[in-house]
Amino acid sequence: MPEQRSLEKTFQETVYSLLEKDTAPTFVLAVSAGVDSMVLLELFQRMAQKESRIEFVVAYVNHQLRQESQAEEELVSDYCRANNIKLYATKWHEGKTVAVGIEEAARNFRYDWFEQVMNHCQAKYVVTAHHCDDQVETILMKLIRGSRLSALTGMPKKRNFAKGYLIRPFLGLSKDDIYAFALQEGVKYLEDSSNQELVYQRNRVRLKLLPQIKKENPQFQDHLLGFSDDLSDTLEVLQPIIREKEKEFIQPFEDGWVIDWQGWQRDLSLAWQRLVLSYFFEQEFHAKGIFIKGKQVKSALSLMESDRPQAIIALTSQWQLRRTYQKLYIERVGSEASSYFSEQELLVTVPGEYILNENEKLSIIEVTDSLQIKEGLNSFQVNRSQLPLTIRHRKSGDLLQIGVNPPMHQSLKRWFINQKIPKDLRDKIWLVEDCQQNIVALLGYRTFQLSLKEETDRIFVNYRNHAKHD
């Protein structure tokens, strides 16, 4: 890390190294009242005073979630007013009504605002104050969540954003460096009290997990960043080869992309298949804010290797993978004949709403404290560990587990006979099968969930048949 006296010079050199060949670059600084962004603001102010070609404005979001929010906005506003800096501030009015995923919703609102300011000012760069401590926390969080290899390289210093770039010139600085500069130079800031709340995963990683790891090895942070750099170098070398294989086997068509299954299986090893498909999802989807997890890549490859002639994997509520004999389509939900699944199997990997046909719909919802659940023939819970769920019609040899101690099974055919289900309906009833190939429900008729061991991390399944209710 740079010594304190050279921090300002190092910062300026870093900023210039991240710029395109601009004669008069304009920056949008993403500022809160915290020490990181207030030091960023101070350093940019000094740089602009020395370099007349440097122009910047400040973008600020008041999330209105804490008592300190107004004081924080006033601190930023006072600094900008005293230094004649243009401030674009907004409030997040919807924040108090968000029950689930408030961190992601707040982040989406912030970055939408940064983009609006960027477009309004015709700026080429958005600048954030992420530092190397943030980098370590981000890598650990992604590792815990099971992200792909490329995600473990952490946040890049520069990436495409809107019509320009997002840059992070503090990634070479530690939090201690930033605190020391603020103390020495008298930079005013306010601490965010929510940084101590363990309800947020990042805080748990910072306050609980990292201190324990550092007890085992005080150099852990440097080692993790070194690992991230090595991985980034490895992927940089591999990417041109992966890109060529992607172009060879994944072809665009009107509603998405198509993979020739025979050529894919014949010419690519399983390792290459994983790398190519993961790279494809990252390049095509991540920029749109759609994140395809490793488990979904694994499900896609399993689908390609299976003996199912037709099946569908739901990637998100808008995108799906559809296997049709020797082709695999990556397409928007509702493309051509893929709107309904009447003659196919649907593999559900993520929450969302899925239209089975013109009358039947399936809703897969994450269970939260605020979710009111009423279980019955059409509504039930499963553990997330049971994903992916397969939604299909009956096939020969299907068994139902009807007892636990001792385990008892009955053929689906016998169950239909005992329940006096007419033959013409049996092929139309939807089965829900978990990843262990256990039938957990006959939608609209019976559930077979005998136990849910985990208290958290559950999924709620709700089935609707409009024909029965009309």
ZAZA-773806 format. One record per residue (C-alpha): residue in one letter; x, z, y. Coordinates in steps of 0.5 Angstrom, whole numbers. Each point is the difference from the previous one (the first is absolute). Example, Ala and Ser with C-alpha at 12.3 -4.5 7.8 and 13.67 -1.06 7.14 Angstrom:
REM ZAZA-773806
> residuo / u / w / v
> A / 25 / 16 / -9
> S / 2 / -2 / 7
REM end
This chain:
REM ZAZA-773806
> residuo / u / w / v
> M / 0 / 0 / 0
> P / 2 / -1 / 7
> E / 3 / 5 / 4
> Q / -4 / 3 / 6
> R / 4 / -3 / 6
> S / -1 / -7 / -4
> L / -7 / 0 / -2
> E / -2 / -4 / 6
> K / 5 / -5 / -1
> T / -2 / -1 / -7
> F / -7 / 0 / 1
> Q / 1 / -6 / 5
> E / 4 / -4 / -4
> T / -5 / 1 / -6
> V / -5 / -3 / 4
> Y / 4 / -6 / 2
> S / 2 / -1 / -7
> L / -8 / -1 / -2
> L / -2 / -5 / 6
> E / -1 / -7 / -1
> K / 4 / -4 / 5
> D / -5 / 2 / 6
> T / 2 / -1 / 7
> A / -5 / 5 / 2
> P / -3 / 4 / -5
> T / -6 / 4 / 1
> F / -2 / 7 / -5
> V / -6 / 4 / -1
> L / 3 / 7 / -2
> A / -5 / 4 / -4
> V / 0 / 7 / 3
> S / -3 / 6 / -2
> A / 2 / 7 / 3
> G / 5 / 2 / -5
> V / 8 / 1 / 0
> D / 1 / -7 / -3
> S / -4 / -5 / 4
> M / 1 / 4 / 7
> V / 8 / -1 / -2
> L / -2 / -7 / -1
> L / -3 / -1 / 6
> E / 6 / 4 / 4
> L / 5 / -5 / -3
> F / -4 / -6 / 1
> Q / -1 / 2 / 8
> R / 8 / 1 / 0
> M / 1 / -7 / -3
> A / -5 / -3 / 5
> Q / 3 / 3 / 6
> K / 7 / -3 / -2
> E / -3 / -7 / -3
> S / -5 / -3 / 5
> R / -2 / -5 / -5
> I / -3 / 5 / -5
> E / -7 / 1 / 1
> F / -5 / 5 / -3
> V / -6 / 4 / 0
> V / -3 / 6 / -4
> A / -6 / 0 / -5
> Y / -3 / 6 / -2
> V / -6 / 3 / -4
> N / -4 / 6 / 1
> H / -2 / 2 / -7
> Q / -5 / 5 / 3
> L / 1 / 4 / -7
> R / 4 / 6 / 3
> Q / 0 / 5 / 6
> E / 6 / -2 / 3
> S / -2 / -7 / 0
> Q / -2 / 0 / 7
> A / 7 / 3 / 2
> E / 4 / -5 / -4
> E / -4 / -6 / 4
> E / 2 / 4 / 7
> L / 7 / 1 / -2
> V / 1 / -8 / -2
> S / -4 / -2 / 6
> D / 4 / 5 / 5
> Y / 7 / -3 / -2
> C / -3 / -8 / 0
> R / -3 / 2 / 7
> A / 7 / 3 / 3
> N / 4 / -6 / -3
> N / -5 / -5 / 2
> I / -1 / -2 / -7
> K / -6 / -4 / -2
> L / -4 / 4 / -5
> Y / -6 / -3 / -5
> A / -4 / 6 / -2
> T / -6 / 1 / -5
> K / -4 / 5 / -4
> W / -2 / 0 / -7
> H / -7 / 2 / 1
> E / -2 / -2 / -8
> G / 6 / 5 / -2
> K / -5 / 6 / -1
> T / -5 / -3 / -4
> V / 5 / -3 / -6
> A / 0 / 4 / -6
> V / 4 / -3 / -5
> G / 7 / -3 / 2
> I / 1 / 2 / 7
> E / 7 / -1 / 0
> E / 0 / -7 / -2
> A / -6 / -1 / 5
> A / 4 / 3 / 6
> R / 6 / -5 / -2
> N / -5 / -6 / 0
> F / -3 / 2 / 7
> R / 7 / 1 / 3
> Y / 3 / -7 / -3
> D / -6 / -4 / 2
> W / 1 / 3 / 7
> F / 7 / -1 / 0
> E / -1 / -7 / -1
> Q / -6 / -1 / 5
> V / 5 / 3 / 5
> M / 6 / -5 / -2
> N / -5 / -6 / 0
> H / -2 / 2 / 7
> C / 7 / 1 / 3
> Q / 3 / -6 / -4
> A / 5 / 4 / -3
> K / 4 / -2 / -6
> Y / 2 / 7 / -2
> V / -4 / 7 / -2
> V / 5 / 6 / -1
> T / -1 / 6 / -4
> A / 4 / 6 / 0
> H / 1 / 1 / -8
> H / 6 / 3 / -1
> C / 4 / 1 / -7
> D / -3 / 7 / -2
> D / -7 / -4 / 1
> Q / 4 / -5 / -5
> V / 1 / 5 / -5
> E / -7 / 3 / 0
> T / -3 / -7 / -1
> I / 5 / -2 / -6
> L / -2 / 6 / -3
> M / -8 / -1 / 1
> K / 1 / -7 / -2
> L / 3 / 2 / -7
> I / -5 / 6 / -1
> R / -6 / -5 / 1
> G / 4 / -5 / -5
> S / 2 / -6 / 5
> R / 3 / -6 / -2
> L / 8 / -1 / 1
> S / 0 / -3 / 6
> A / -4 / 5 / 3
> L / 5 / 5 / -1
> T / 5 / -3 / 4
> G / -4 / 3 / 6
> M / -2 / -2 / 7
> P / 4 / -6 / 2
> K / 3 / 1 / 7
> K / -3 / -7 / 2
> R / -6 / -3 / -3
> N / -6 / -5 / 2
> F / -5 / 3 / 4
> A / -6 / -4 / 3
> K / 3 / -6 / 4
> G / 7 / 3 / 1
> Y / 4 / 6 / -4
> L / -1 / 8 / -1
> I / 7 / 3 / 1
> R / 3 / 7 / -2
> P / 6 / 1 / 4
> F / 0 / 8 / -2
> L / 1 / -2 / -7
> G / 7 / 2 / 0
> L / -1 / 7 / 4
> S / -2 / 6 / -3
> K / -5 / 5 / 2
> D / 5 / 5 / 2
> D / 4 / -6 / 4
> I / -7 / -1 / 4
> Y / -1 / 8 / 1
> A / 7 / 1 / 3
> F / -1 / -6 / 5
> A / -6 / 3 / 2
> L / 3 / 7 / 1
> Q / 6 / -3 / 4
> E / -4 / -5 / 4
> G / -6 / 4 / 2
> V / -5 / -4 / -3
> K / -7 / 3 / 0
> Y / -4 / -1 / -7
> L / -5 / 4 / -3
> E / 0 / 2 / -8
> D / -6 / -3 / -4
> S / -3 / 6 / -3
> S / -3 / -4 / -6
> N / 7 / -1 / -2
> Q / -1 / 7 / -4
> E / -6 / -2 / -3
> L / 1 / -1 / -8
> V / -6 / -4 / 0
> Y / 4 / -6 / 1
> Q / 4 / -2 / -5
> R / 6 / -2 / 5
> N / 0 / 7 / 2
> R / 0 / 3 / -7
> V / 6 / -5 / -2
> R / 4 / 2 / 7
> L / -2 / 8 / -1
> K / 0 / 1 / -7
> L / 3 / -5 / -4
> L / 6 / -2 / 4
> P / 3 / 7 / 1
> Q / 0 / 1 / -8
> I / 3 / -6 / -1
> K / 6 / 1 / 5
> K / 1 / 7 / -3
> E / 2 / -4 / -6
> N / 4 / -5 / 4
> P / 1 / 1 / 7
> Q / 2 / -7 / 0
> F / -6 / -3 / -3
> Q / -3 / -3 / 7
> D / 7 / -4 / 1
> H / 0 / -2 / -8
> L / -8 / -3 / 0
> L / 2 / -4 / 7
> G / 6 / -3 / -4
> F / -4 / -1 / -6
> S / -5 / -4 / 5
> D / 5 / -4 / 3
> D / 3 / -2 / -7
> L / -7 / -2 / -3
> S / -1 / -4 / 7
> D / 6 / -4 / -1
> T / -2 / -1 / -8
> L / -7 / -3 / 2
> E / 3 / -4 / 6
> V / 5 / -4 / -5
> L / -6 / 0 / -5
> Q / -5 / -3 / 5
> P / 2 / -7 / 0
> I / 0 / -1 / -7
> I / -7 / 4 / -1
> R / -3 / -4 / 6
> E / 2 / -7 / -4
> K / -3 / 3 / -6
> E / -7 / 2 / 4
> K / 0 / -7 / 3
> E / 1 / -3 / -7
> F / -6 / 4 / -4
> I / -5 / 2 / 5
> Q / -3 / -6 / 4
> P / -5 / 1 / 6
> F / -7 / -3 / -1
> E / -6 / 0 / 5
> D / -2 / 7 / -2
> G / 6 / 4 / -1
> W / 6 / -2 / -5
> V / 0 / -2 / -8
> I / 5 / 2 / -5
> D / 1 / -5 / -6
> W / 0 / 5 / -6
> Q / 4 / -4 / -5
> G / 6 / -2 / 4
> W / 0 / 7 / 3
> Q / 0 / 3 / -7
> R / 5 / -5 / -3
> D / 5 / 0 / 6
> L / 0 / 7 / 3
> S / 2 / 6 / -4
> L / -4 / 7 / 1
> A / 5 / 2 / 5
> W / 0 / -6 / 5
> Q / -8 / 0 / -1
> R / 0 / 7 / 3
> L / 5 / -2 / 6
> V / -3 / -6 / 2
> L / -8 / 2 / 0
> S / 3 / 7 / 4
> Y / 3 / -5 / 5
> F / -6 / -4 / 0
> F / -5 / 5 / 2
> E / 5 / 3 / 5
> Q / 1 / -6 / 4
> E / -7 / -2 / 0
> F / -4 / 6 / 0
> H / 4 / 6 / 3
> A / 1 / -4 / 7
> K / -8 / 0 / 0
> G / 0 / 8 / -2
> I / -2 / -1 / -7
> F / 4 / 4 / -5
> I / 1 / -2 / -7
> K / 2 / 6 / -4
> G / 5 / -1 / -6
> K / -6 / 2 / -5
> Q / -4 / -6 / 2
> V / 6 / -5 / -1
> K / 1 / 3 / -7
> S / -8 / -1 / -1
> A / 1 / -7 / 2
> L / 6 / -1 / -5
> S / -4 / 3 / -5
> L / -6 / -5 / 1
> M / 4 / -6 / 0
> E / 3 / 3 / -7
> S / -6 / 2 / -3
> D / -5 / -4 / -4
> R / -6 / 0 / 4
> P / -1 / -7 / 2
> Q / -4 / 2 / 7
> A / 1 / 6 / 4
> I / 0 / 3 / 7
> I / 4 / 5 / 3
> A / -2 / 3 / 7
> L / 6 / 1 / 4
> T / -4 / 2 / 6
> S / -7 / -1 / 2
> Q / 2 / -6 / 3
> W / 5 / -3 / -5
> Q / 0 / -1 / -7
> L / 4 / -3 / -6
> R / -4 / -5 / -5
> R / 2 / -2 / -6
> T / -3 / -6 / -3
> Y / 3 / -3 / -6
> Q / 7 / -2 / 2
> K / -1 / 1 / 7
> L / 1 / 6 / 4
> Y / -3 / 0 / 7
> I / 1 / 5 / 6
> E / -6 / -1 / 4
> R / -5 / 3 / 5
> V / -6 / 3 / -3
> G / -5 / -5 / 0
> S / 4 / -6 / -1
> E / -4 / -5 / -3
> A / -3 / 2 / -7
> S / 4 / 6 / 0
> S / -5 / 4 / 4
> Y / -3 / 3 / -6
> F / 3 / 2 / -7
> S / -6 / -1 / -5
> E / 5 / -4 / -4
> Q / 6 / 4 / 1
> E / 3 / 7 / 0
> L / 1 / 3 / 7
> L / 7 / 5 / 0
> V / -1 / 5 / 6
> T / 6 / 3 / 2
> V / -2 / 2 / 7
> P / -6 / 3 / 4
> G / -5 / -5 / 2
> E / -7 / -3 / -1
> Y / 0 / -6 / -5
> I / -6 / -4 / -1
> L / -1 / -1 / -7
> N / -6 / -5 / 1
> E / -6 / -2 / 4
> N / -3 / 7 / -1
> E / 5 / 5 / -3
> K / 6 / 3 / 5
> L / 5 / 5 / -2
> S / 3 / 5 / 5
> I / 6 / 3 / -1
> I / 2 / 6 / 5
> E / 5 / 5 / 1
> V / -3 / 7 / -1
> T / 1 / 4 / 6
> D / -2 / 7 / 2
> S / -6 / -3 / 5
> L / -2 / -5 / -6
> Q / -7 / 2 / -2
> I / 0 / -1 / -8
> K / -6 / -1 / -4
> E / 2 / -2 / -7
> G / -5 / -3 / -5
> L / -1 / -6 / -4
> N / 2 / -4 / 6
> S / 6 / 4 / 3
> F / 6 / 4 / -3
> Q / 7 / 2 / 1
> V / 6 / -2 / -3
> N / 7 / 2 / 1
> R / 5 / -5 / 4
> S / 5 / 1 / -6
> Q / -6 / -4 / -4
> L / 1 / -6 / 4
> P / 0 / -6 / 0
> L / -7 / 0 / -3
> T / -3 / -6 / -3
> I / -7 / -3 / 1
> R / -2 / -4 / -6
> H / -6 / -2 / -5
> R / 0 / 3 / -7
> K / 5 / -3 / -5
> S / 1 / 1 / -8
> G / 2 / 6 / -2
> D / -2 / 4 / 6
> L / 0 / 8 / -1
> L / -3 / 5 / 4
> Q / 3 / 8 / 0
> I / -6 / 4 / -1
> G / 3 / 7 / -1
> V / 7 / 4 / 1
> N / 0 / 5 / -5
> P / 1 / -3 / -5
> P / 1 / -7 / 3
> M / -6 / -4 / -2
> H / -1 / -8 / 1
> Q / -6 / -4 / -1
> S / 0 / -8 / 1
> L / -3 / -3 / 6
> K / -4 / -4 / -5
> R / -3 / 6 / -3
> W / -1 / 3 / 6
> F / -4 / -6 / 3
> I / -4 / 0 / -6
> N / -2 / 8 / 0
> Q / -2 / -1 / 8
> K / -4 / -6 / -2
> I / 3 / -4 / 5
> P / -3 / -7 / -1
> K / 5 / -5 / -2
> D / -1 / -5 / 6
> L / 3 / 6 / 4
> R / 6 / 2 / -4
> D / 5 / -6 / 3
> K / -2 / 2 / 7
> I / 1 / 7 / 0
> W / 7 / 2 / 4
> L / 5 / 4 / -4
> V / 5 / 4 / 4
> E / 7 / 1 / -4
> D / 6 / 4 / 3
> C / 7 / -1 / -1
> Q / 0 / 3 / -7
> Q / -5 / -5 / -2
> N / -5 / 6 / 0
> I / -7 / -2 / 2
> V / -2 / 5 / 5
> A / -7 / -3 / 2
> L / -6 / -5 / -2
> L / -2 / -2 / 7
> G / -7 / 2 / 1
> Y / -1 / 3 / -7
> R / 5 / 6 / -1
> T / 7 / 3 / 2
> F / 5 / 2 / -5
> Q / 5 / 4 / 4
> L / 1 / 7 / -4
> S / 5 / 3 / 5
> L / 3 / 0 / 6
> K / 7 / 4 / 0
> E / 2 / -1 / 7
> E / -3 / 3 / 6
> T / 2 / -5 / 5
> D / 2 / -7 / 0
> R / -7 / -3 / -3
> I / -4 / -6 / 1
> F / -7 / -1 / 1
> V / -4 / -6 / -3
> N / -7 / -2 / 2
> Y / -4 / -5 / -3
> R / -6 / -4 / 3
> N / -4 / -5 / -3
> H / -5 / -2 / 5
> A / -4 / -4 / -5
> K / -2 / 7 / -3
> H / -2 / 3 / 7
> D / -4 / -6 / 3
REM end
